[in-house]
Amino acid sequence: MYKWIFPIAILIVCIGVFGALLYMLGRASNVPEKHAGNESREYAGYVRLVVLVDNNPYKEGLETAWGLAVYLETGQTKLLFDTGPDPGVLERNAEKLGIDLSKIDFIVISHPHGDHTGGLKLLSSIKPGLRVYIPPDRSLKNYVQSLGLEPIQVNSTVEVAKGVFVVEPLYGPPVEEALAVKTSKGLAILVGCSHPGVVNLVNQAVRDLGMKPYLVLGGFHMFGAPLQDIKEVASRLVEIGAEKIYPIHCSGDTIRNYLANSYKDKYGDGGAGLEIDIQG
């Protein structure tokens, strides 16, 4: 009996090693999604950004609402980054700005708060079944599904159109993802509320995509933050390489005023109706 113990032990070890190899190969097959940004060297080309919804006024004749929705267009795709809090405000502002929401190819939702997801109801009536890229949040997934839209959970940085990437979600709370676009000037990075920290979100995009930031736009979550924290965030964004910084939505007036006074060449004023064109 004992003479079979050694061969059986060897067999068990071999099976374990073989299983481990299969597991590693399986993991390796998922690597391209995470590193797609580093491997893709193609720029998105022409990029147009339009802030459809924001609580800060910018262009006369548009409604403001506490929330954020940004339209992004390249030569290959049209999308919405967040949808604001109210379907009506989103619809009316888009119409006034000449944006046809029926042409949207997909949506990216930064995080599950209502001031970023409220406009999904409008898109569900315009384009049922539309893809919605979301961070890993069960309640958000269920909500998107309940509207007749298609939730696609993002776990790591992935290219969703030529030169356009949803960046690996970070935990705030809540869990939140950014959007980054490769341009010849650097990354154009959109953030929702920056609950995990705007610097952390930008650094994640830079690490995964291997390119410095050119523009950072969105909510920095610094409303009421101490001036020292604001100075640190501003200096770190500049150190990372950001050339244009647009703090809107929940960023607060303090950081807007500080950047306007201390980094005049880098500060970008913004709000509902802001339009930015990036060539190439």
Backbone torsions as a table, in degrees:
resi	resn	phi	psi	omega
1	MET	NA	-44.5	-175.3
2	TYR	-65.6	-24.3	-176.3
3	LYS	-67.5	-15.4	-179.7
4	TRP	-91.6	-11.1	-175.5
5	ILE	-63.6	-46.0	-176.9
6	PHE	-64.1	-49.2	178.4
7	PRO	-60.1	-37.1	179.4
8	ILE	-66.0	-40.4	178.6
9	ALA	-62.0	-42.9	178.3
10	ILE	-61.1	-41.8	-179.6
11	LEU	-62.5	-42.2	179.9
12	ILE	-62.7	-42.8	179.3
13	VAL	-62.2	-43.5	-179.2
14	CYS	-62.9	-41.8	178.4
15	ILE	-62.6	-41.2	178.6
16	GLY	-63.1	-44.0	179.3
17	VAL	-63.3	-43.7	-179.7
18	PHE	-62.2	-41.8	178.5
19	GLY	-63.9	-40.2	178.6
20	ALA	-62.8	-40.8	179.1
21	LEU	-63.1	-42.3	178.7
22	LEU	-62.5	-40.9	179.2
23	TYR	-62.1	-44.0	-179.5
24	MET	-65.7	-38.3	177.4
25	LEU	-65.1	-38.1	177.5
26	GLY	-64.0	-42.3	177.0
27	ARG	-64.0	-40.5	-178.2
28	ALA	-62.0	-31.8	-179.0
29	SER	-67.0	-18.1	178.5
30	ASN	-91.7	-8.3	-175.6
31	VAL	-59.7	-42.0	-177.6
32	PRO	-54.9	-33.3	179.2
33	GLU	-62.7	-45.2	-178.7
34	LYS	-65.9	-40.3	-174.1
35	HIS	-102.5	15.1	-178.4
36	ALA	-57.4	-35.0	-178.6
37	GLY	-64.6	-38.3	179.9
38	ASN	-70.8	-32.2	-176.8
39	GLU	-81.9	-30.9	-179.7
40	SER	-81.5	117.3	-179.2
41	ARG	-103.6	4.4	-177.9
42	GLU	-82.4	134.3	173.7
43	TYR	-81.0	158.7	177.3
44	ALA	-71.2	-17.8	-175.5
45	GLY	85.4	-144.3	179.2
46	TYR	-61.1	134.4	-179.8
47	VAL	-128.9	131.1	175.3
48	ARG	-121.4	129.1	177.5
49	LEU	-117.9	133.5	176.9
50	VAL	-135.2	122.4	176.7
51	VAL	-80.9	109.6	-178.2
52	LEU	-84.7	-37.0	-179.1
53	VAL	-135.3	131.9	173.6
54	ASP	-161.6	158.4	177.6
55	ASN	-83.2	-8.8	176.4
56	ASN	-96.6	128.7	177.2
57	PRO	-75.1	145.6	177.7
58	TYR	-140.9	-55.0	-179.7
59	LYS	-104.4	131.2	-177.1
60	GLU	-63.1	141.2	176.0
61	GLY	96.2	-2.5	179.8
62	LEU	-103.4	152.1	176.9
63	GLU	-84.4	149.1	173.2
64	THR	-110.7	152.5	176.9
65	ALA	-157.4	147.2	-178.8
66	TRP	-69.7	103.2	-178.1
67	GLY	161.9	-169.7	-176.5
68	LEU	-150.0	137.1	170.0
69	ALA	-149.0	127.8	-178.8
70	VAL	-126.1	128.9	174.9
71	TYR	-90.4	134.4	179.6
72	LEU	-128.8	131.3	-179.2
73	GLU	-131.8	133.7	170.3
74	THR	-124.3	-176.4	178.3
75	GLY	-67.9	-17.1	-175.5
76	GLN	-110.1	-20.0	-172.3
77	THR	-153.4	160.8	173.2
78	LYS	-131.5	134.9	-177.3
79	LEU	-150.2	166.1	171.8
80	LEU	-113.9	133.7	170.2
81	PHE	-104.2	107.7	-173.4
82	ASP	65.6	164.5	-170.6
83	THR	-132.3	7.7	-178.8
84	GLY	72.3	-178.9	-174.6
85	PRO	-92.1	-16.2	-168.6
86	ASP	-137.0	123.3	-180.0
87	PRO	-58.2	-37.1	-178.3
88	GLY	-65.6	-45.6	179.2
89	VAL	-62.4	-43.8	178.6
90	LEU	-59.8	-46.6	-177.4
91	GLU	-65.0	-46.4	-176.4
92	ARG	-68.5	-42.1	179.4
93	ASN	-66.7	-40.7	179.0
94	ALA	-61.0	-42.4	179.9
95	GLU	-63.3	-43.5	179.9
96	LYS	-65.5	-29.1	-179.0
97	LEU	-92.4	1.3	177.1
98	GLY	75.0	25.5	179.3
99	ILE	-98.0	120.9	179.1
100	ASP	-90.4	102.5	-176.1
101	LEU	-68.1	-17.0	177.5
102	SER	-71.4	-12.8	179.7
103	LYS	-92.4	-1.2	-178.9
104	ILE	-64.2	133.1	179.2
105	ASP	-86.6	-34.3	177.7
106	PHE	-166.4	172.8	-179.7
107	ILE	-124.3	146.6	170.5
108	VAL	-119.4	124.5	177.8
109	ILE	-106.2	124.8	-175.5
110	SER	-70.8	-42.6	-178.1
111	HIS	-162.3	168.9	-166.6
112	PRO	-82.0	7.1	-177.1
113	HIS	-72.1	145.5	-172.9
114	GLY	-61.2	-26.8	179.7
115	ASP	-74.3	-1.0	176.6
116	HIS	-119.7	-13.1	-175.4
117	THR	-115.4	-8.5	-174.0
118	GLY	-59.6	-32.7	-178.4
119	GLY	-77.1	-4.5	179.3
120	LEU	-60.1	-31.1	179.8
121	LYS	-60.0	-38.6	178.5
122	LEU	-64.3	-46.2	-178.1
123	LEU	-65.9	-32.6	179.5
124	SER	-66.9	-29.4	178.2
125	SER	-81.4	-28.2	-179.4
126	ILE	-83.2	-43.6	-176.3
127	LYS	-137.9	77.7	177.5
128	PRO	-56.4	141.4	178.8
129	GLY	84.3	2.9	-179.7
130	LEU	-60.6	140.2	178.2
131	ARG	-70.2	137.7	176.5
132	VAL	-131.2	112.4	177.9
133	TYR	-82.4	125.3	-174.1
134	ILE	-132.0	155.7	170.5
135	PRO	-73.5	166.8	-178.0
136	PRO	-70.9	93.9	179.5
137	ASP	-144.1	115.5	-173.1
138	ARG	-63.1	-42.7	-177.8
139	SER	-64.6	-38.4	178.1
140	LEU	-66.9	-41.6	178.0
141	LYS	-59.9	-45.6	-179.9
142	ASN	-63.8	-38.6	179.8
143	TYR	-65.1	-45.8	179.6
144	VAL	-61.1	-43.2	178.6
145	GLN	-63.3	-38.4	-178.8
146	SER	-64.5	-22.3	178.9
147	LEU	-86.9	-3.9	-177.5
148	GLY	82.7	19.0	176.5
149	LEU	-103.0	165.9	-175.9
150	GLU	-104.6	103.6	178.5
151	PRO	-75.8	135.2	175.1
152	ILE	-123.4	110.4	-176.4
153	GLN	-76.9	132.5	179.4
154	VAL	-105.4	125.8	178.2
155	ASN	-111.8	-23.9	178.6
156	SER	-147.1	162.5	-175.1
157	THR	-57.2	128.3	-174.6
158	VAL	-140.4	141.3	177.4
159	GLU	-82.0	122.9	-176.7
160	VAL	-108.0	-11.1	172.9
161	ALA	-162.1	168.5	-177.4
162	LYS	-55.3	114.4	177.4
163	GLY	75.3	6.5	-177.9
164	VAL	-116.5	127.7	-172.6
165	PHE	-131.5	136.5	164.7
166	VAL	-88.8	126.2	-172.7
167	VAL	-88.4	142.8	-178.3
168	GLU	-45.8	126.2	-178.6
169	PRO	-63.9	145.9	174.9
170	LEU	-120.7	157.8	-176.8
171	TYR	-95.3	132.5	-178.7
172	GLY	-90.3	-68.7	2.8
173	PRO	-74.7	161.5	-4.0
174	PRO	-81.7	-176.9	175.7
175	VAL	-70.1	138.3	-172.6
176	GLU	-145.0	142.6	177.9
177	GLU	-122.0	154.2	177.1
178	ALA	-111.3	172.2	175.9
179	LEU	-121.6	136.6	-179.6
180	ALA	-132.6	139.2	179.9
181	VAL	-123.0	129.3	178.0
182	LYS	-80.0	120.4	174.1
183	THR	-124.5	168.4	-179.8
184	SER	-67.3	-15.7	179.5
185	LYS	-93.6	-12.9	-176.0
186	GLY	132.5	-167.9	-178.5
187	LEU	-81.5	133.5	166.9
188	ALA	-96.6	114.5	-172.2
189	ILE	-113.5	127.4	176.8
190	LEU	-108.3	133.3	178.4
191	VAL	-125.0	148.5	-177.6
192	GLY	-85.4	-70.6	177.7
193	CYS	-128.4	-8.9	178.2
194	SER	56.4	41.8	176.2
195	HIS	-59.0	-35.3	176.0
196	PRO	-78.7	-2.3	-176.9
197	GLY	104.2	126.0	-177.1
198	VAL	-63.2	-36.2	179.2
199	VAL	-65.3	-40.6	179.1
200	ASN	-64.2	-41.1	179.0
201	LEU	-64.9	-43.0	179.3
202	VAL	-65.6	-43.7	178.7
203	ASN	-61.1	-38.3	178.4
204	GLN	-61.7	-43.5	178.6
205	ALA	-63.9	-42.5	-179.5
206	VAL	-63.8	-44.0	179.2
207	ARG	-62.9	-46.8	-174.2
208	ASP	-74.3	-31.0	-174.2
209	LEU	-105.1	-8.1	174.1
210	GLY	63.9	36.2	-177.9
211	MET	-147.2	143.4	-179.6
212	LYS	-72.4	156.8	176.8
213	PRO	-78.6	141.8	171.6
214	TYR	-102.3	-43.8	-175.3
215	LEU	-135.9	139.3	173.4
216	VAL	-128.0	123.6	-176.5
217	LEU	-136.5	136.8	174.9
218	GLY	140.8	-163.4	-179.9
219	GLY	-83.6	128.4	-177.9
220	PHE	-100.1	-3.7	177.8
221	HIS	56.2	46.5	-178.6
222	MET	-123.1	19.0	175.3
223	PHE	-62.7	117.4	-179.3
224	GLY	82.7	6.3	-179.4
225	ALA	-72.5	149.9	177.3
226	PRO	-61.7	148.8	-178.1
227	LEU	-59.0	-36.1	-179.5
228	GLN	-62.0	-41.0	177.9
229	ASP	-65.2	-39.4	179.9
230	ILE	-64.9	-42.4	178.2
231	LYS	-61.5	-40.6	-178.8
232	GLU	-66.2	-44.6	179.6
233	VAL	-62.8	-45.3	-179.9
234	ALA	-60.1	-46.8	-177.9
235	SER	-66.2	-36.0	-179.4
236	ARG	-71.0	-38.0	176.2
237	LEU	-62.0	-40.0	178.5
238	VAL	-68.0	-41.5	179.0
239	GLU	-62.3	-37.6	178.8
240	ILE	-65.3	-26.6	176.8
241	GLY	124.5	2.9	-178.5
242	ALA	-61.5	128.7	179.9
243	GLU	-98.6	-27.6	177.1
244	LYS	-132.4	129.9	-175.9
245	ILE	-127.3	119.6	-179.0
246	TYR	-117.8	91.3	178.2
247	PRO	-85.8	109.0	179.9
248	ILE	-123.7	-166.6	-179.9
249	HIS	49.3	-114.4	-171.6
250	CYS	-87.5	16.7	-176.5
251	SER	-71.2	-36.7	-179.8
252	GLY	92.2	155.1	-177.6
253	ASP	-71.9	-26.4	-176.1
254	THR	-62.7	-46.5	-179.8
255	ILE	-71.8	-30.9	177.0
256	ARG	-64.6	-45.4	179.6
257	ASN	-67.7	-39.6	-179.5
258	TYR	-63.4	-46.2	179.2
259	LEU	-64.8	-39.7	-179.5
260	ALA	-62.4	-32.8	-178.4
261	ASN	-90.5	-36.1	-172.9
262	SER	-98.5	-24.2	-179.4
263	TYR	-135.1	61.3	-173.2
264	LYS	-58.2	-35.0	-177.5
265	ASP	-76.3	-16.5	-177.4
266	LYS	-107.2	-22.0	-176.8
267	TYR	-72.9	136.1	173.9
268	GLY	-121.7	119.8	176.3
269	ASP	-73.1	149.6	-177.0
270	GLY	-166.3	169.9	179.8
271	GLY	168.2	-161.6	-178.6
272	ALA	-61.8	121.2	179.8
273	GLY	104.0	-7.5	177.2
274	LEU	-60.9	133.3	176.5
275	GLU	-125.1	133.0	-179.5
276	ILE	-130.5	130.0	175.6
277	ASP	-113.7	129.9	176.9
278	ILE	-119.8	115.6	-177.3
279	GLN	-81.7	130.0	175.4
280	GLY	65.8	NA	NA
